[in-house]
Amino acid sequence: MVDVSEHELVPDHSVLDDEDLEDVLQEYNIDRTDLPKIKRADPALPDEADVGDVIEIVRDSRTTDQAVVYRLVVE
């Protein structure tokens, strides 16, 4: 079976720790539930991601070197 998360076109996905999560939520003045969602079944998610975790996704960007987005893992 192919591991989709290792494909070169899939951006880096990592679970955000609680300290970094609090910084992000304060920076954007939002709650965790205000974040866009990603399903736990998404093959790009790291194995350690659980429902309720926040994922940091780092993509290459044409206008900036990298674009960072956050997603809340849901069932």
Secondary structure as UniProt FT lines:
FT   HELIX           4..6
FT   TURN            8..9
FT   STRAND          12..15
FT   HELIX           18..28
FT   HELIX           32..34
FT   STRAND          37..39
FT   TURN            40..41
FT   TURN            43..44
FT   TURN            47..48
FT   TURN            51..52
FT   STRAND          54..60
FT   STRAND          66..74
//
